[in-house]
């Protein structure tokens, strides 16, 4: 008897658990620092910031910063501030994204903009971005500052690209990859590169950590895109369909559009380009995606990038840090919620 | 015969002209750099950025960075990038402000958000902020990075404070000053401090330049506030009344509220707190402001901060740079458009 669990799905929580266990005491210090650095005499700032920061994000990006610092044997203090800076950059992006997408929900709670307005989301995002840079400056590594400020521009470029591509069902897989290399993968890559940069690791090691992060970030985003249509098991109770409502062209849709009939393409045009959404639209969309294997194919693509991330770490000797970072790839490519 | 021109109004354009002449070749390089650093493969980014950057701003902040670098005898190259970074920070703030204030116009043109949407304004602002930090990193001075990243958080704090104070006519002069110390003066102060920081000037000289910038920034904002109600000669043809429409509490209003009758305070409550604005509201507001000398008093306050800015420079020997920076104070406190 027993349930058959595909290899890839096994222990998907172990993945992130190994990472958390590896850097547990560091992560607690990062969380303390995050809390203290959202502080301001202007009371609205910690309110808005903590609404999002304390809403149960996985802290995946700062975990990666801490783990990759451990991977290269860093023994200083700078990685704590850099990990907090990475999380602040991520939070700032989310606050601004919610305004850009007019999102109502974020992590199962009302988005900050629904409670404090778009104005506060924009400005508190700016504050967190400023604090992120202040923390990097305190660490004092110009190469880390270079890596993270470059990431900040590339993230914004990716987001603008997405804006331009939105509501255009002719978007190609390559164009879409360029978007997510910017909006998602750039920060994952930077998060993984700053530890080695701080230690002064070899160029090869820095490039390896960067490649690990970038490809893990792409995989993460692709799985997110699949989950927004309910993943392999639609209707898990999770709120799905945000991307459809926002007219976002993601990889599952790109597959379904290419593989679909003319009539199906009319549906995608009406729904994503013209924004004509009714009660049945999401169900129809999920049916079409499943008919063309678009969700499975998206997961397959995610595993491809996950494999590149794994291989990137090959030049490091085996050990706890490497093992936890490899497990994190499995977590990312097989998470179902 | 001849027209009698008050001392303060004389040669108000000479002020900025002296500054421009002082650093003319440097400013051309800054403008070149600004142009090249708005570049991106994502075409929308230079479009949105240049719409605002090329719209005839005075480049006052980068001019101050160049002038204060000259004041302390800086002979390197870093001030060019820092001046461009300062202008990018300013531009990012304007793009985000337009979203926050839902402004339709900026510098006599349609605001970027009216042409490309709020989304693009938020994201291109983020891009410019990232580029600003990249340029600072290229200069490689951690003290400059410290000064400018701190300014970024303080600016955001000031903006959030303004958001909280908006629509509250009980705001005091002190509370208002705290807002503009953040939203306006912090960047002026940083713009003037980075040159001396780059040279490694004495603490006293750095503090003097910082104080000059901060107080000049306060004066600049107060004059702006007065001009938004038409200045001393209302109805100059300039678009006035934005602050009234947006429910912004500025110093002229604070004076008029304090000095007014109960009936007048009802008017301010209706207009600024409840947003009940009709065709006569602006005229009534200007009448009340003039009746209580609120515009003149605001100019007087501006001259007070201008005087502090002037005195801050006393410890520097006389010379072209100092003279141009002193003239800039007259320009700021007496500009009438």
Interface residues (C-beta under 8 A of the other chain):
Chain A: X40 X41 X42 X43 X44 X45 X96 X99 X100 X117 X118 X119 X120 X122 X123 X124 X126 X127 X129 X130 X131 X133 X134 X136 X137 X140 X142 X145 X146 X149 X150 X151 X152 X153 X154 X155 X156 X157 X159 X160 X161 X163 X164
Chain B: X40 X41 X42 X43 X44 X45 X96 X99 X100 X117 X118 X119 X120 X122 X123 X124 X126 X127 X129 X130 X131 X133 X134 X136 X137 X140 X142 X145 X146 X149 X150 X151 X152 X153 X154 X155 X156 X157 X159 X160 X161 X163 X164
